[in-house]
């Protein structure tokens, strides 16, 4: 039987700055499209960036799905919304999962796996998180996710979502049934997330919220994306991963043998390509008569900080902190 997979429309990378400069010269009569110009404008003006993350763990059995629904509803304290518009209060997650027929999906999944030892079990649910920086109106974040979900998934995949405001950045936890009502499995890939980010930003803008969706490298941000557990622990200041990274960098600095990570060369190459892309865009904007935006592009590109790997950034912070303590020690009391 042919495997059927549902795919969201997946377009080009968000603000594909590396190819804009060259491709636009040959397309659209040598002009950037209005949509491209507006995204360039939002980016150089540093409009707040949306974030969409996949929470990868414990998504492939019925018990895990129930636990996640309990977690995002704060064990019944927070109401969550469903694809049919119902507002569910209290600990009614089990009833919802029964409506979704996840138990049937679980039985089918086990049957499919019975003949394949070592085969990774497919997910029953996808766990997503949509968030915006601190200061964004939480009700607008919730409304944007609601509108996006209705447009992208309604009538195909069952879903439930809930707003969290217990952290400075408002965010929505979104739980999506992996298999559609038509029996088609959805795979969440990088291009899928890119599309969801773009749509999330668009729906926020429709609600009057300034929002943008671009790649980190295009904005000059070179920090690698952390897994959710590492990310949350680092926010609290108790990430064992980041602590170990800092200790290793500190030891190398003390011993005078600090070595950059192997990925540094790729990072520098990416930065060079991004800078070439921004330069080409600035020239194209100038040719098209938009000298003001061209100047903003040049200023934006030149303001990008020096690219650093995580270990290099930690080493710089350690050295800066050490120098600061030494200066404080020399100040007479």
C-alpha positions, 0 to 999 in steps of 0.5 A: 500500500502506498504511504500517503503523506499530507504536506503543507504548501512549502515555499522558498526560504524566508527572505532568501537574501542569498539569492534575491540579489542575483535572481531578481536581476533576471526575474520580474524585469529586474525588480524585487516584488512588493512583498519582498521589499516589505519583508526586507523593510521589516527585517532591517527595521528589526521588527519582532520575529516570531518563533515556531518550535517542535517539542520532539519528545514523547509524542508516539504513544497514547499515554504520552499524548495524555500527559502532554495535554495535561501539561499544556492545560496545567492539569485542568487549570487552563482552558484549551480550545479545539478545532471545532471551536469548543472551549474545554475546561477542567481535566477533560483531556482523556475524553478529547483523545478518545474523540480523536481516536488516538487509541485506534491509531495506537493499535494500528501503529503497534500492528504495523510495527510488529513485523519491523524490529527496531523501527522507530514508531511514528508520532501520534501527535505533533507538539508545536509552540508558537511564541512572540517576544515579551510585550506582545499582546497575549490575546493577539498571539492566541488569535493569530494561532487560532486563525492560522490553525483554522486556515491550515488544518481545519477539516483535516487534522484534529487539534487543540491549543492553549495560551501560556502567559507564565513567562515574559514571552506569550506563547501558545502550545499547539497539539496536532493529531499526526494522522488526518481525518482522511487517513493521511499522515503529516510530517513536520519538516524544516520547510513546514516550520518555515511556512508556519512561521511565515503564516504566523507572522502574517496573521499577527500583522493582520491583527495589527501586530508588527511581526516578521519571519526570517532566518537567523543567518539573514539577521546576523544571528549565528547562535544554534537553535537549542533543544527545548529542554536546554533552551528553558534550562538556560533561561532559568540559568541551570542548564547543565549543557551550557554549564559544561560548555562554559567549563570546557571553554574556561579550562581551555582559556586557562591552559592557553589552548582554546580551540574554535569548534569545527563548524566555525568555517561553515559559519564564516562561509554562511556569513559571507554569503549573507553579506554578499546577498545584502550588498546585491539587494542594496544595489538593486534597491538603488537601481530601482530608486529606493535609496532610503531603503538601500541605505538602511540595508547597508547600515543593517548589514554593517551592524551585524556582530562578528559571527561566533560559535557558542563556545567562542561566545562563552569564551568572550563572555568569560574573558569579559567577566574576568577583566571586569572583576580585575578592574573592580579589584584595582579600584581603591575602596 
